[in-house]
Amino acid sequence: MNPQKNQETEAPQMLQDLQAEVSAESAPLLRFILNNASVISGAVIIFLLVLGGTGVWSWYSDKKSDEAKQSLARIVQSNTGADRIKALKDLAAAAPDPVKLSVYFTLGLAALENGEYDLAAEAYANAAKIDKEGAFGLTAMLGEAGVLLKAGKHVEALNLLQELYARMKATNQSPQLRQMLAEAAAGAGKTELAVQTYQALARELPGVEGEYFSARAAALAGEPTGK
């Protein structure tokens, strides 16, 4: 007998429906990331979307947490726009700690879709505080940085990205994250930092990507391109 299989079979249908619902609901976030923070790697994008929609359901079985999960599922399925945001804010205030991470990720996504960038950034920041040293916390920081870039708050985004960059191991400091940092630096008036970051990326990456980074660095430095 497989307990894991039985647990999956007994899972409420609402949670299964939620996963399909979230796939469509997450499309605006995906478009935002691709259009405004395409520097985030594909793997992290997927990870963020999954977190934003489904949260961490599997590891908590106490009654209060289960009730909060069901409430979150109902909110995502039944509410839209401002009503969804209000319901999520109320749930975040009442939910037990094991579920708050999921609620804050979902609130961040809902606020972003509704154009409430300050609230979205706050929600991702709250999620990051819950998992300060873990992968979920780093992902939340990345989400917050993306929202700040979307809102044109380049200085705040740069500070957050520099903190994130410093906390990540060298093997995880992807070109996409560094491009995001460079764009934030450019927007924050830190032209030298942006140029240096793009030049380093141009040296490391071959082909079209390297050419783009080289051209971006030259444009920021005021140098002629196309020669």
C-alpha positions as CSV (number, residue, x, y, z in Angstrom):
1,M,0.0,0.0,0.0
2,N,1.3,3.4,-1.0
3,P,0.5,6.1,1.6
4,Q,1.7,8.8,-0.8
5,K,-0.7,7.6,-3.5
6,N,-3.6,7.4,-1.1
7,Q,-2.9,11.0,0.1
8,E,-3.0,12.3,-3.4
9,T,-6.2,10.4,-4.1
10,E,-7.9,11.9,-1.1
11,A,-6.7,15.5,-1.8
12,P,-9.7,17.8,-2.2
13,Q,-10.8,18.3,-5.7
14,M,-10.7,22.1,-5.1
15,L,-6.9,22.0,-4.8
16,Q,-6.6,20.0,-8.0
17,D,-8.8,22.6,-9.8
18,L,-6.8,25.4,-8.3
19,Q,-3.6,24.3,-10.1
20,A,-5.4,24.5,-13.5
21,E,-6.8,27.9,-12.5
22,V,-3.5,29.3,-11.5
23,S,-1.9,28.4,-14.8
24,A,-4.1,30.9,-16.6
25,E,-4.0,33.4,-13.7
26,S,-0.2,33.5,-13.8
27,A,0.0,34.5,-17.5
28,P,0.2,38.2,-16.7
29,L,3.1,37.6,-14.4
30,L,4.8,35.6,-17.0
31,R,4.3,38.4,-19.6
32,F,5.6,40.9,-17.1
33,I,8.7,39.0,-16.3
34,L,9.4,38.4,-20.0
35,N,8.8,42.0,-21.0
36,N,10.3,43.8,-18.0
37,A,12.6,41.4,-16.3
38,S,13.4,38.8,-18.9
39,V,16.7,38.5,-17.2
40,I,15.2,36.0,-14.8
41,S,16.1,32.4,-15.8
42,G,13.5,30.1,-17.1
43,A,13.8,27.7,-14.2
44,V,13.2,30.5,-11.7
45,I,10.2,31.8,-13.7
46,I,8.6,28.4,-13.4
47,F,9.5,28.1,-9.8
48,L,8.0,31.5,-9.0
49,L,4.8,30.8,-10.9
50,V,4.3,27.5,-9.1
51,L,4.9,29.2,-5.8
52,G,2.6,32.1,-6.7
53,G,-0.3,29.8,-7.5
54,T,-0.1,26.7,-5.4
55,G,2.3,27.4,-2.5
56,V,3.7,24.7,-0.3
57,W,0.6,22.5,0.3
58,S,2.0,19.0,1.0
59,W,3.9,19.1,4.3
60,Y,1.3,20.5,6.7
61,S,-1.6,18.5,7.9
62,D,-3.0,20.2,11.0
63,K,-6.6,21.3,10.9
64,K,-6.0,25.0,11.0
65,S,-3.5,24.9,8.2
66,D,-5.9,22.7,6.1
67,E,-8.7,25.2,6.6
68,A,-6.4,28.1,5.5
69,K,-5.4,26.2,2.4
70,Q,-9.0,25.6,1.5
71,S,-9.7,29.3,2.1
72,L,-6.9,30.2,-0.2
73,A,-8.1,27.8,-2.9
74,R,-11.6,29.3,-2.7
75,I,-10.3,32.9,-3.0
76,V,-8.3,32.1,-6.1
77,Q,-11.2,30.3,-7.7
78,S,-14.0,32.6,-6.7
79,N,-12.6,36.1,-6.4
80,T,-11.0,38.5,-8.9
81,G,-9.4,41.9,-8.9
82,A,-9.8,44.1,-5.8
83,D,-12.1,41.5,-4.1
84,R,-9.4,38.8,-4.4
85,I,-6.8,41.2,-3.0
86,K,-8.9,42.1,0.0
87,A,-9.7,38.5,0.7
88,L,-6.0,37.6,0.5
89,K,-5.0,40.4,2.8
90,D,-7.6,39.2,5.4
91,L,-6.4,35.6,5.0
92,A,-2.7,36.7,5.4
93,A,-3.6,38.3,8.7
94,A,-5.3,35.2,10.1
95,A,-3.5,32.3,8.4
96,P,-1.1,30.1,10.5
97,D,2.6,30.5,9.7
98,P,2.9,27.4,7.5
99,V,0.4,28.8,5.1
100,K,1.4,32.5,5.2
101,L,4.2,31.9,2.6
102,S,1.6,30.7,0.1
103,V,-0.8,33.5,0.8
104,Y,1.9,36.2,0.4
105,F,3.1,34.8,-2.9
106,T,-0.5,34.7,-4.2
107,L,-1.2,38.2,-2.9
108,G,1.9,39.5,-4.6
109,L,0.7,38.0,-7.9
110,A,-2.8,39.3,-7.5
111,A,-1.6,42.8,-6.6
112,L,0.8,42.8,-9.6
113,E,-2.0,41.8,-12.0
114,N,-4.1,44.6,-10.6
115,G,-1.3,47.2,-11.0
116,E,-0.9,47.7,-7.2
117,Y,2.9,47.6,-7.3
118,D,3.5,48.8,-3.8
119,L,1.3,46.1,-2.3
120,A,2.8,43.5,-4.6
121,A,6.3,44.4,-3.4
122,E,5.2,44.4,0.2
123,A,3.7,40.9,-0.2
124,Y,6.9,39.5,-1.7
125,A,8.9,41.1,1.0
126,N,6.8,39.5,3.7
127,A,7.2,36.2,2.0
128,A,11.0,36.7,2.0
129,K,10.9,37.3,5.7
130,I,9.2,34.0,6.4
131,D,12.0,32.0,4.7
132,K,14.9,34.3,5.2
133,E,17.6,31.8,4.5
134,G,15.9,29.5,2.1
135,A,15.3,29.2,-1.6
136,F,11.7,30.4,-1.2
137,G,12.9,33.6,0.4
138,L,15.4,34.2,-2.4
139,T,12.7,33.7,-4.9
140,A,10.5,36.1,-3.1
141,M,13.3,38.7,-3.2
142,L,13.5,38.2,-6.9
143,G,9.8,38.7,-7.2
144,E,10.0,41.9,-5.2
145,A,12.9,43.2,-7.3
146,G,10.9,42.5,-10.5
147,V,7.9,44.5,-9.2
148,L,10.2,47.4,-8.2
149,L,11.6,47.5,-11.7
150,K,8.1,47.4,-13.2
151,A,7.2,50.3,-10.9
152,G,10.3,52.3,-12.0
153,K,11.8,52.1,-8.5
154,H,15.3,51.4,-9.8
155,V,17.3,52.4,-6.8
156,E,15.3,50.1,-4.5
157,A,15.4,47.3,-7.0
158,L,19.2,47.7,-7.3
159,N,19.7,47.6,-3.6
160,L,17.6,44.4,-3.3
161,L,19.3,42.8,-6.3
162,Q,22.8,43.6,-4.9
163,E,21.8,41.9,-1.6
164,L,20.4,39.0,-3.5
165,Y,23.5,38.7,-5.6
166,A,25.8,38.8,-2.6
167,R,23.8,36.1,-0.8
168,M,23.7,33.6,-3.7
169,K,26.6,31.2,-4.4
170,A,28.8,32.0,-7.4
171,T,27.3,29.1,-9.3
172,N,23.8,30.5,-8.9
173,Q,24.7,34.1,-10.0
174,S,23.2,33.6,-13.4
175,P,23.7,35.9,-16.4
176,Q,20.0,36.6,-16.2
177,L,20.2,37.9,-12.6
178,R,23.2,40.0,-13.5
179,Q,21.4,41.5,-16.5
180,M,18.6,42.4,-14.2
181,L,21.1,44.0,-11.9
182,A,22.6,45.9,-14.8
183,E,19.2,47.3,-15.9
184,A,18.4,48.4,-12.4
185,A,21.8,50.1,-12.1
186,A,21.2,51.9,-15.4
187,G,17.8,53.1,-14.2
188,A,19.3,54.2,-10.9
189,G,22.0,56.3,-12.6
190,K,24.8,53.9,-11.7
191,T,26.0,53.9,-15.3
192,E,29.5,52.7,-14.5
193,L,28.2,49.6,-12.7
194,A,25.7,48.9,-15.5
195,V,28.4,49.2,-18.1
196,Q,30.9,47.0,-16.2
197,T,28.2,44.4,-15.7
198,Y,27.2,44.3,-19.3
199,Q,30.8,44.2,-20.5
200,A,31.5,41.2,-18.2
201,L,28.5,39.5,-19.6
202,A,29.6,40.2,-23.2
203,R,32.9,38.6,-22.5
204,E,31.4,35.5,-21.0
205,L,28.6,34.8,-23.4
206,P,29.1,34.0,-27.1
207,G,27.0,34.8,-30.1
208,V,23.9,37.0,-30.2
209,E,23.7,37.3,-26.4
210,G,27.2,38.6,-26.1
211,E,26.7,41.0,-29.0
212,Y,23.6,42.4,-27.3
213,F,25.3,42.9,-24.0
214,S,28.3,44.6,-25.8
215,A,26.0,46.9,-27.6
216,R,24.1,47.7,-24.4
217,A,27.3,48.6,-22.6
218,A,28.4,50.8,-25.5
219,A,25.1,52.6,-25.6
220,L,25.2,53.3,-21.9
221,A,28.8,54.5,-22.1
222,G,27.9,56.8,-25.1
223,E,30.2,54.9,-27.4
224,P,29.4,54.4,-31.1
225,T,28.0,51.0,-32.1
226,G,27.6,49.0,-35.2
227,K,31.3,49.2,-36.3
